Amino acid sequence: MAGPDAMIRYSVLSLTLLIQIARGQVSYSIPEELIKGSMVGNIAQDLGLDLQRLKSGKARIFTRDSTQYIELNRNTGLLLIREKMDRESLCAKTTPCALHLQMILENPMELYTITIEITDINDNAPSFQKKDFRFEISESAVAGAGFMLGRAFDPDVGSNALQSYSLKPSEQFRLGLHNQADGSKNVEMILQRPLDRETQSSFTLLLEAFDGGDPVLSGTVQIHITVLDINDNAPVFMQKVYKTTITENAPKGTVLTVVSASDADEGSNSVVTYYISDTMDSNVADVFLVKEQTGELILNGHVDFEKVSHFELNIQAKDQGGLLNACKVIIAVLDINDNSPSIQILSSSHSIPEDSKSGTVVAMLNVDDLDSGVNGQVQCIINENIPFAITSQSSFFSLQTEQELDREREAEYNISVICTDEGVPALSSNVSLRLQISDVNDNAPVFEKSHYEACVLENNTPGLSIVTVIATSDADWNQNARVSYILEDSTVNGVSVSSYVSVQPDSGLITAVRSFDYEQLKDFHFWVKAQDGSAPPLSSNVTVKIIIQDQNDNAPQVLYPVQTGASVVAEIVPRAADVGYLVTKVVAVDVDSGQNAWLSYKLQKATDRALFEVGLQNGEIRTVRQVTDKDAVKQKLTVVVEDNGQPSRSAVVFINVAVADSFPEMLSELTDFTHEKQYDDNLTFYLVLALAAVSFLFITCMVVIISVKIYRWRQSRFLYQSSLPVIPYYPPHYADTGVTGTLPHGYNYEVCMTTDSRKSDCKFSTLGGQNVLVVERSFAETMQHTIKEDKDRSLLSSFLKQMRRFVLTWIKRT
């Protein structure tokens, strides 16, 4: 080898990469002698595979040879040189020289064929097997006589192989090249002019062989020629070509054939010896030998059909005068069935699910038989009565399901694969595979009830256990039989149900997340899903209804009469009222339900308890006796409204009743009611401070109040000009339905009084069928001022109550 490093660098730089992809096949071409770690190609890119697929599929390279020259980097998808390759060692003179590999992927199983052609580089110079050649040539040799020379041997192929010879000096001899059937050339030294021993008894020539590489490499050998006295007949073989056969594994010493040559000379010049001439295959000399005296060709080594199927060698016959001739012997090696099939498991599954479809591949096998012909043809079978079949594609066999599997019937299979060739006698091999059938989740959990219903008292504590839903698992196994409970996503009043209840995944216990309020939510329903542990899971749903039970957590609310801190409105009872006269009716409600909302009315305190009574069920205040002149004009009643809850809750309402026949008398007592109230001068200041927390609503309220005051001021101006003010007004003609009834009378008064008199007589007049009370102007202004002040305070008090109710509601919801 001359300059191998330079040749390798040159070949790498001039590398032309050829890639062909068709039906899962890819081919590469690389030069020999690439260093370890060199890239062959990007198999992931060339096959259109994702790098993640190489990792998940546990991609690997399979080769039939024991030496791994190529390796796969799963992270980059690159094929790399693992061991330096010498094309001459791998393929000798065979072209093209290629490695045939397979890439195996799992999950699912896939097979890709990779062909890597190893191209030759000029890393070997031509060489001769002998250090020199020696010839004894008779001086009688005529011009044109030929002398066979040993051929040079160059392991390279193609243009890098042996191309030409040169002989120096060339005055006496020249070279002749003869093409052979196998593509080689026999080198012959041809005498150009007759020899004259007396002039020159010996010659030394230089034979040089050249290859076609770049740069050109060469090898030389010296030729020593001794000129002999006349021997003018060369040996002649009986046949130019001998053909014979031998079976592989034939014993050493077997005679293949006998070559024979005769020499017409006499004496020592007719004695012929035989020997094997130099060949391109250096191993031939180790496998065969020829007896020099008899010409018997004998087996001296081991022949293997799987390695070499035939041999060609040249046998030379030489007489004592140095004349020689050659013949060719072709030896065909006959194959015998000496190799049993080789079974390799490329990939196998240890378990498959029971719902696998028919045709699911569970194992891939590579079966090789190194024999040829029928001896290398292999058939594989499996044991009977199992739901599997084996199919073949070239030397690759697939074990796959043939029908549906049932884990409950058979949980495991021991599969024996027997591969037999068709030789005589037949040879076989077998391998056993164990396959487990994994469970498949084919039954969804089932709830014990079609629906669940539970009751819970309102105002419960968060975390309260409400009800437990139970679903039974199926006959599946292990994880498939494990049940977990999930709260299905839904909304209750626009809010996610998960903010109301939660479900424990393992037990199915439903617990409250918040405290419930019956007045806001009386019942709701949602869905609970029972799901097993398989992937994908099976599940079933059940409806759960939660009923909120009422508690007595709300006191009665009085709707009528309206209670305000500055109210001077009084109910009027004429002194002529009969027994059972309806004074007024207390109207109250309770937002609770059931018996918690059943209200009863009691007269707790009264100026004269013997004068009035309250209806227990309807809240009607009636007189229980005839009103007399001795009864006080001013009557104060305290009525308690109580619900029927446990414990009960109540509300108190204060009612002013004026017992009077004349309006001035009533007005006097009405004024006394007013003066009994003690007002706080700083009330407005504290109201402003309270309203500052909700400034926006406060400003809105103030705007409304100012608008109302302006409107009433304008009304007062109108009343002042007309001198007909109207004072406390009770809505006329209210119907008494027995449920929400009030006084069935309507009173309109026109009051006429003297200036600055608070107790003047008044007269009643009828205008258009209505009673009118005429009032003096200054008294009217005083009454209007009092009424408007009361109404303003009533409006502010009502607004504050609404604000308090809004804030409490907002706190509960948040």
MARMARBA-96378 format. One line per 10 residues: their letters; for each residue x negated, y negated, z negated of C-alpha. Coordinates in steps of 0.02 Angstrom, whole numbers, plus 50000, padded with zeros to 5 digits. Layout:
BEGIN
a = X Y Z; ...
This chain:
BEGIN
magpdamiry = 50000 50000 50000; 49927 49832 50052; 49988 49676 49962; 50153 49744 49890; 50192 49588 49787; 50177 49475 49938; 50285 49593 50040; 50421 49597 49905; 50427 49407 49894; 50440 49393 50081
svlsltlliq = 50579 49522 50090; 50680 49439 49951; 50669 49271 50038; 50729 49346 50199; 50869 49445 50119; 51031 49450 50216; 51176 49505 50106; 51313 49596 50197; 51479 49620 50107; 51624 49720 50173
iargqvsysi = 51783 49744 50073; 51921 49860 50131; 52042 49960 50028; 51943 49950 49865; 51771 49969 49946; 51625 49850 49943; 51453 49866 50024; 51290 49777 49987; 51120 49777 50068; 50964 49743 49965
peelikgsmv = 50778 49768 49994; 50683 49899 49897; 50563 49860 49756; 50673 49722 49679; 50621 49690 49500; 50729 49739 49354; 50871 49616 49323; 50884 49557 49503; 51061 49523 49563; 51139 49639 49690
gniaqdlgld = 51305 49547 49707; 51456 49478 49617; 51572 49628 49614; 51712 49532 49525; 51716 49396 49656; 51697 49514 49802; 51840 49626 49743; 51947 49480 49686; 51949 49538 49506; 51964 49429 49352
lqrlksgkar = 51820 49439 49226; 51949 49473 49090; 52008 49624 49191; 51828 49693 49190; 51823 49675 49000; 51997 49741 48962; 51976 49883 49088; 51807 49934 49013; 51730 49927 49186; 51581 50041 49211
iftrdstqyi = 51474 50111 49351; 51478 50296 49389; 51343 50383 49488; 51313 50565 49521; 51126 50551 49494; 51047 50557 49323; 50948 50397 49354; 51046 50236 49337; 50973 50111 49458; 51119 49988 49451
elnrntglll = 51208 49914 49300; 51362 49803 49282; 51371 49647 49177; 51554 49635 49124; 51536 49456 49062; 51478 49387 49230; 51542 49521 49350; 51367 49540 49425; 51285 49701 49484; 51104 49700 49424
irekmdresl = 50949 49806 49457; 50919 49920 49310; 50771 50017 49379; 50654 49969 49520; 50696 50072 49675; 50573 50143 49800; 50665 50179 49960; 50535 50308 50011; 50558 50405 49849; 50745 50400 49863
cakttpcalh = 50774 50437 50046; 50606 50476 50127; 50637 50453 50314; 50827 50458 50303; 50911 50302 50371; 51011 50214 50321; 50963 50239 50138; 51109 50203 50025; 51169 50226 49846; 51351 50279 49829
lqmilenpme = 51427 50219 49666; 51599 50207 49592; 51666 50073 49475; 51798 50138 49354; 51930 50027 49272; 52056 50079 49140; 52226 50018 49084; 52280 50044 49222; 52153 50162 49297; 52073 50101 49457
lytitieitd = 51929 50164 49562; 51821 50060 49677; 51686 50129 49792; 51521 50034 49802; 51390 50068 49936; 51219 49988 49915; 51103 50004 50063; 50918 50001 50019; 50824 49917 50160; 50643 49951 50190
indnapsfqk = 50503 49827 50161; 50328 49849 50227; 50251 49909 50066; 50156 50059 50135; 50011 50058 50255; 49988 50203 50375; 49873 50338 50306; 49796 50499 50363; 49799 50657 50260; 49618 50694 50298
kdfrfeises = 49471 50584 50262; 49396 50624 50433; 49420 50736 50585; 49282 50848 50651; 49281 50923 50825; 49162 51036 50916; 49184 51009 51102; 49101 51108 51235; 49006 51011 51359; 49100 51102 51493
avagagfmlg = 49258 51014 51441; 49329 50932 51595; 49393 50755 51603; 49572 50749 51545; 49549 50883 51413; 49652 50844 51261; 49614 50865 51076; 49754 50854 50950; 49723 50730 50808; 49809 50725 50642
rafdpdvgsn = 49951 50601 50641; 49954 50455 50524; 50092 50453 50392; 50189 50294 50348; 50334 50317 50226; 50415 50157 50288; 50550 50163 50420; 50611 50057 50562; 50496 49918 50618; 50390 49943 50461
alqsyslkps = 50351 50123 50512; 50202 50182 50612; 50200 50097 50782; 50035 50119 50871; 49858 50188 50869; 49691 50127 50931; 49529 50223 50962; 49358 50140 50958; 49242 50151 51050; 49346 50198 51200
eqfrlglhnq = 49217 50227 51337; 49214 50418 51322; 49385 50455 51251; 49557 50379 51256; 49718 50410 51159; 49872 50498 51222; 50039 50490 51129; 50174 50621 51154; 50353 50589 51092; 50433 50729 50993
adgsknvemi = 50616 50773 50974; 50617 50714 50793; 50556 50541 50848; 50376 50564 50795; 50225 50555 50909; 50085 50679 50925; 49916 50595 50943; 49797 50670 51066; 49619 50622 51102; 49588 50639 51289
lqrpldretq = 49416 50658 51365; 49390 50528 51500; 49221 50587 51567; 49128 50752 51555; 49011 50774 51409; 48826 50800 51423; 48755 50878 51267; 48578 50839 51324; 48620 50654 51339; 48721 50640 51177
ssftllleaf = 48755 50784 51062; 48880 50697 50944; 49003 50553 50936; 49081 50455 50793; 49245 50370 50833; 49365 50265 50729; 49551 50304 50741; 49662 50163 50674; 49851 50172 50648; 49961 50014 50641
dggdpvlsgt = 50138 49986 50579; 50258 49852 50640; 50275 49752 50480; 50235 49571 50454; 50094 49561 50410; 50038 49718 50500; 49964 49855 50390; 49845 49986 50455; 49748 50142 50407; 49590 50217 50481
vqihitvldi = 49503 50384 50491; 49336 50434 50568; 49322 50565 50703; 49158 50663 50710; 49129 50754 50875; 48995 50885 50902; 48961 50936 51081; 48947 51126 51101; 48896 51235 51235; 49025 51293 51360
ndnapvfmqk = 49190 51369 51300; 49312 51330 51435; 49474 51417 51380; 49587 51356 51243; 49707 51470 51150; 49881 51486 51226; 50037 51522 51119; 50164 51648 51172; 50302 51517 51139; 50294 51330 51125
vykttitena = 50439 51329 51000; 50478 51460 50867; 50645 51462 50776; 50685 51558 50617; 50803 51554 50468; 50787 51581 50281; 50915 51586 50142; 50895 51465 49999; 50824 51538 49840; 50727 51666 49945
pkgtvltvvs = 50584 51742 49844; 50407 51678 49863; 50303 51776 49991; 50445 51803 50113; 50379 51812 50292; 50477 51692 50403; 50398 51728 50573; 50232 51767 50660; 50154 51649 50786; 50032 51718 50913
asdadegsns = 49906 51636 51030; 49779 51716 51150; 49611 51652 51217; 49547 51712 51386; 49367 51687 51331; 49261 51831 51272; 49158 51854 51119; 49167 51729 50982; 49251 51603 51096; 49405 51714 51101
vvtyyisdtm = 49427 51725 50913; 49579 51621 50865; 49622 51551 50692; 49788 51475 50640; 49828 51329 50525; 49970 51207 50491; 49934 51037 50563; 49968 50878 50469; 50154 50834 50453; 50251 50680 50401
dsnvadvflv = 50315 50777 50250; 50173 50813 50132; 50280 50943 50037; 50282 51061 50186; 50103 51114 50151; 50157 51165 49976; 50311 51262 50034; 50238 51360 50180; 50071 51435 50227; 50006 51527 50380
keqtgeliln = 49879 51667 50379; 49729 51611 50479; 49695 51780 50558; 49869 51850 50590; 49977 51693 50614; 50108 51751 50487; 50212 51604 50420; 50248 51642 50236; 50362 51555 50106; 50248 51488 49971
ghvdfekvsh = 50374 51387 49869; 50558 51360 49833; 50683 51301 49962; 50850 51224 49913; 50982 51194 50045; 51057 51052 49943; 50891 50957 49955; 50824 51004 50129; 50927 51097 50258; 50790 51125 50387
felniqakdq = 50601 51110 50413; 50493 51073 50566; 50306 51105 50567; 50165 51118 50693; 50046 51266 50693; 49881 51249 50783; 49777 51391 50857; 49590 51357 50873; 49454 51465 50951; 49273 51472 50899
ggllnackvi = 49226 51350 51035; 49336 51216 50960; 49473 51226 51088; 49647 51222 51013; 49829 51222 51055; 49988 51195 50953; 50166 51256 50940; 50317 51201 50842; 50412 51307 50713; 50591 51258 50666
iavldindns = 50655 51336 50504; 50841 51327 50462; 50889 51350 50278; 51049 51449 50251; 51163 51398 50108; 51222 51523 49977; 51353 51496 49842; 51232 51463 49700; 51314 51309 49622; 51473 51311 49519
psiqilsssh = 51584 51157 49525; 51529 51014 49412; 51673 50927 49319; 51651 50752 49250; 51790 50660 49158; 51787 50485 49227; 51927 50423 49117; 52061 50500 49007; 52201 50443 48895; 52211 50516 48721
sipedsksgt = 52395 50473 48707; 52538 50412 48817; 52713 50354 48769; 52856 50474 48788; 52947 50360 48910; 52804 50365 49037; 52867 50378 49214; 52836 50531 49319; 52670 50513 49408; 52582 50423 49266
vvamlnvddl = 52395 50460 49276; 52325 50526 49112; 52150 50575 49170; 52032 50554 49318; 51904 50688 49356; 51758 50697 49476; 51724 50873 49537; 51568 50907 49641; 51498 51067 49714; 51323 51046 49786
dsgvngqvqc = 51351 51191 49905; 51407 51160 50084; 51545 51227 50193; 51670 51339 50108; 51550 51360 49963; 51574 51176 49923; 51763 51170 49942; 51845 51160 49771; 52024 51186 49712; 52082 51138 49536
iinenipfai = 52231 51206 49439; 52302 51179 49264; 52388 51296 49143; 52570 51333 49177; 52731 51279 49091; 52677 51102 49055; 52751 50943 49132; 52591 50893 49219; 52515 50911 49392; 52344 50885 49469
tsqssffslq = 52314 50800 49636; 52154 50776 49735; 52079 50641 49843; 51909 50692 49912; 51807 50745 49761; 51915 50649 49638; 52060 50731 49548; 52201 50646 49453; 52297 50728 49312; 52470 50651 49303
teqeldrere = 52642 50680 49228; 52765 50779 49333; 52925 50752 49233; 52991 50656 49084; 52912 50686 48914; 52996 50705 48746; 52893 50680 48588; 53024 50762 48480; 53009 50920 48585; 52820 50924 48608
aeynisvict = 52706 50799 48521; 52540 50862 48590; 52474 50956 48743; 52310 51051 48767; 52278 51047 48954; 52150 51162 49033; 52085 51113 49205; 52002 51255 49303; 51905 51213 49462; 51851 51355 49580
degvpalssn = 51753 51348 49743; 51790 51458 49894; 51623 51547 49901; 51598 51734 49890; 51590 51772 49749; 51685 51618 49692; 51613 51513 49552; 51719 51409 49433; 51710 51283 49291; 51839 51221 49168
vslrlqisdv = 51871 51078 49049; 52002 51052 48913; 52096 50891 48876; 52201 50854 48723; 52345 50731 48751; 52460 50663 48617; 52634 50597 48655; 52666 50435 48563; 52836 50382 48501; 52943 50256 48596
ndnapvfeks = 53067 50143 48512; 53231 50196 48591; 53355 50160 48450; 53401 49990 48382; 53436 49963 48194; 53621 49975 48143; 53702 49870 48007; 53807 49957 47876; 53950 49833 47904; 54018 49751 48060
hyeacvlenn = 54016 49583 47969; 53975 49516 47796; 54069 49389 47692; 54016 49314 47527; 54075 49177 47410; 53969 49053 47315; 54018 48915 47195; 53974 48739 47247; 53837 48646 47154; 53736 48806 47150
tpglsivtvi = 53549 48803 47115; 53433 48823 47266; 53364 49000 47278; 53527 49081 47221; 53550 49257 47289; 53709 49266 47390; 53723 49434 47479; 53611 49571 47549; 53630 49635 47727; 53567 49812 47758
atsdadwnqn = 53526 49893 47924; 53476 50076 47937; 53329 50127 48047; 53337 50257 48185; 53253 50424 48204; 53096 50342 48275; 52931 50359 48188; 52811 50247 48094; 52814 50066 48150; 52966 50092 48260
arvsyileds = 53070 50135 48107; 53019 49982 48004; 53160 49853 47997; 53139 49667 47967; 53275 49535 47953; 53274 49369 48044; 53391 49220 48028; 53454 49176 48202; 53438 48993 48246; 53604 48898 48243
tvngvsvssy = 53674 48737 48174; 53800 48693 48039; 53872 48518 48053; 53728 48473 48169; 53596 48536 48046; 53492 48694 48067; 53563 48840 47969; 53389 48872 47898; 53412 48717 47789; 53563 48803 47708
vsvqpdsgli = 53510 48984 47685; 53358 49096 47707; 53338 49283 47734; 53202 49389 47655; 53122 49486 47800; 53096 49648 47705; 53253 49665 47598; 53385 49567 47696; 53428 49466 47541; 53512 49301 47588
tavrsfdyeq = 53475 49158 47469; 53534 48978 47462; 53409 48845 47512; 53509 48697 47449; 53653 48658 47333; 53822 48668 47423; 53960 48539 47410; 54135 48604 47439; 54199 48431 47482; 54075 48421 47627
lkdfhfwvka = 54070 48602 47682; 54201 48732 47642; 54129 48879 47738; 54006 48918 47876; 53944 49070 47969; 53781 49122 48048; 53696 49274 48123; 53562 49387 48049; 53457 49493 48166; 53385 49661 48112
qdgsapplss = 53230 49701 48213; 53117 49852 48210; 52928 49846 48219; 52897 49906 48395; 52834 49803 48541; 52947 49753 48622; 53064 49767 48473; 53245 49825 48474; 53370 49727 48372; 53553 49705 48326
nvtvkiiiqd = 53650 49558 48254; 53782 49541 48119; 53891 49392 48074; 53881 49327 47895; 54014 49209 47829; 53982 49106 47672; 54134 49034 47584; 54102 48887 47468; 54212 48895 47313; 54269 48733 47236
qndnapqvly = 54217 48672 47063; 54298 48532 46968; 54159 48408 47002; 54265 48259 47057; 54373 48151 46946; 54541 48088 47011; 54537 47925 47109; 54677 47798 47085; 54741 47729 47249; 54882 47624 47178
pvqtgasvva = 54889 47510 47089; 54720 47443 47146; 54609 47411 46996; 54502 47254 47001; 54415 47164 46861; 54502 46999 46896; 54675 47061 46943; 54821 46962 46869; 54954 47055 46967; 55092 47119 46856
eivpraadvg = 55241 47229 46884; 55407 47137 46846; 55547 47223 46751; 55708 47124 46732; 55786 47126 46560; 55942 47196 46637; 55851 47350 46699; 55942 47512 46665; 55872 47670 46589; 55761 47759 46717
ylvtkvvavd = 55719 47598 46807; 55567 47630 46919; 55435 47505 46865; 55296 47567 46979; 55212 47725 47034; 55033 47777 47001; 54961 47856 47158; 54800 47956 47136; 54707 48090 47232; 54573 48220 47190
vdsgqnawls = 54455 48277 47328; 54438 48446 47245; 54551 48587 47300; 54668 48713 47221; 54710 48690 47040; 54563 48571 47023; 54666 48449 47127; 54828 48470 47030; 54855 48303 46944; 54957 48261 46790
yklqkatdra = 54998 48088 46725; 55007 48038 46541; 55044 47876 46454; 54896 47855 46340; 54930 47684 46269; 55071 47559 46283; 55127 47399 46199; 55293 47485 46168; 55282 47673 46194; 55470 47686 46169
lfevglqnge = 55506 47579 46320; 55411 47670 46459; 55371 47847 46512; 55263 47921 46652; 55316 48064 46761; 55200 48210 46725; 55189 48266 46905; 55232 48114 47011; 55155 47970 46911; 55316 47869 46914
irtvrqvtdk = 55331 47741 46772; 55511 47721 46719; 55604 47642 46575; 55668 47764 46445; 55792 47644 46365; 55884 47485 46399; 55773 47329 46398; 55823 47206 46263; 55784 47025 46226; 55675 47080 46084
davkqkltvv = 55553 47169 46198; 55394 47072 46228; 55375 46993 46398; 55195 47052 46415; 55177 47241 46415; 55012 47331 46440; 55012 47515 46491; 54864 47632 46497; 54895 47786 46605; 54777 47935 46610
vedngqpsrs = 54771 48038 46770; 54701 48211 46732; 54665 48358 46847; 54690 48543 46805; 54507 48596 46818; 54402 48679 46685; 54340 48569 46610; 54464 48441 46665; 54418 48268 46731; 54521 48110 46717
avvfinvava = 54538 47930 46770; 54619 47784 46677; 54727 47649 46756; 54782 47490 46670; 54951 47417 46718; 55021 47246 46667; 55209 47237 46658; 55305 47076 46637; 55478 47092 46561; 55568 46934 46614
dsfpemlsel = 55726 46875 46696; 55659 46703 46745; 55507 46671 46849; 55438 46529 46740; 55438 46646 46594; 55344 46774 46697; 55221 46642 46756; 55182 46591 46580; 55141 46769 46531; 55048 46794 46694
tdfthekqyd = 54937 46645 46648; 54904 46722 46480; 54844 46879 46568; 54724 46772 46665; 54654 46679 46518; 54621 46838 46424; 54488 46884 46549; 54314 46828 46511; 54215 46800 46666; 54030 46800 46675
dnltfylvla = 53961 46641 46755; 53811 46737 46817; 53916 46868 46908; 53876 46795 47078; 53689 46793 47038; 53687 46978 46991; 53793 47024 47141; 53668 46938 47254; 53525 47033 47172; 53618 47198 47193
laavsflfit = 53657 47164 47375; 53477 47114 47414; 53429 47300 47420; 53540 47321 47571; 53512 47152 47650; 53588 47191 47817; 53753 47247 47743; 53749 47101 47620; 53729 46973 47760; 53870 47057 47855
cmvviisvki = 53980 47051 47701; 53940 46868 47670; 53984 46823 47849; 54151 46912 47828; 54185 46826 47661; 54142 46654 47728; 54254 46684 47878; 54396 46736 47763; 54371 46583 47652; 54373 46465 47800
yrwrqsrfly = 54530 46548 47862; 54613 46533 47691; 54556 46354 47671; 54644 46313 47832; 54797 46405 47770; 54793 46305 47606; 54788 46145 47705; 54942 46199 47798; 55031 46246 47637; 54985 46080 47559
qsslpvipyy = 55066 45986 47701; 55221 46095 47703; 55239 46094 47512; 55298 46276 47524; 55161 46385 47449; 55193 46571 47428; 55127 46656 47270; 55106 46837 47223; 55180 46938 47363; 55237 47118 47351
pphyadtgvt = 55268 47210 47514; 55455 47222 47543; 55562 47372 47582; 55442 47515 47537; 55532 47679 47552; 55529 47794 47403; 55490 47967 47473; 55460 48047 47305; 55275 48073 47345; 55199 47902 47382
gtlphgynye = 55347 47792 47336; 55336 47621 47254; 55462 47493 47200; 55612 47498 47316; 55639 47309 47297; 55565 47158 47384; 55557 46987 47301; 55523 46820 47387; 55528 46670 47272; 55545 46484 47308
vcmttdsrks = 55496 46390 47149; 55540 46210 47109; 55454 46131 46961; 55419 45958 46888; 55247 45879 46899; 55119 45955 46779; 55248 46072 46709; 55200 46255 46687; 55365 46311 46613; 55496 46217 46716
dckfstlggq = 55652 46303 46771; 55654 46378 46942; 55791 46400 47063; 55822 46538 47186; 55884 46504 47357; 55928 46615 47500; 55859 46571 47670; 55898 46689 47807; 55944 46825 47686; 55783 46808 47582
nvlvversfa = 55758 46741 47406; 55644 46585 47404; 55562 46508 47251; 55514 46322 47273; 55362 46261 47174; 55298 46086 47139; 55141 46036 47236; 55013 46022 47096; 55070 46184 47020; 55060 46266 47192
etmqhtiked = 54880 46209 47215; 54834 46281 47045; 54916 46447 47086; 54835 46457 47257; 54663 46425 47182; 54692 46563 47054; 54756 46687 47183; 54613 46657 47305; 54484 46675 47166; 54563 46840 47115
kdrsllssfl = 54566 46901 47294; 54383 46855 47321; 54332 46947 47165; 54440 47093 47216; 54357 47097 47387; 54181 47093 47311; 54227 47229 47186; 54298 47338 47325; 54141 47310 47430; 54027 47359 47285
kqmrrfvltw = 54126 47518 47258; 54111 47560 47442; 53924 47525 47433; 53904 47638 47281; 54002 47775 47367; 53894 47757 47526; 53730 47764 47426; 53785 47918 47329; 53838 48006 47489; 53672 47963 47573
ikrt = 53573 48029 47423; 53669 48194 47427; 53639 48220 47613; 53454 48180 47606
